[in-house]
């Protein structure tokens, strides 16, 4: 991304989320490491994780949880189908 595009994105995000801050690389990787190495598979399998914990459904906060549509199986199937269509492959 160009610097101009990056600044425009930051401005758009800040307009909706005034407390937005970029994470450092270790912070960004922490949840993946936690989910893959620390948390038990039964605790995190098939769930949305955020900031080193399994996120709760939260329709009001862009920071504190996952919106219910992200856990909808029909939406997931539709997204998968559209992705296959876009790349011209079936998996």
Secondary structure, DSSP 8 states (H G I E B T S, - for coil): --HHHHHHHHHHHHHH-TT-----HHHHHHHHHIIIIIS-HHHHTTS-EETTEE-EE-SS-TTTEE-GGGG-HHHHHHHHHHHHHHHT---
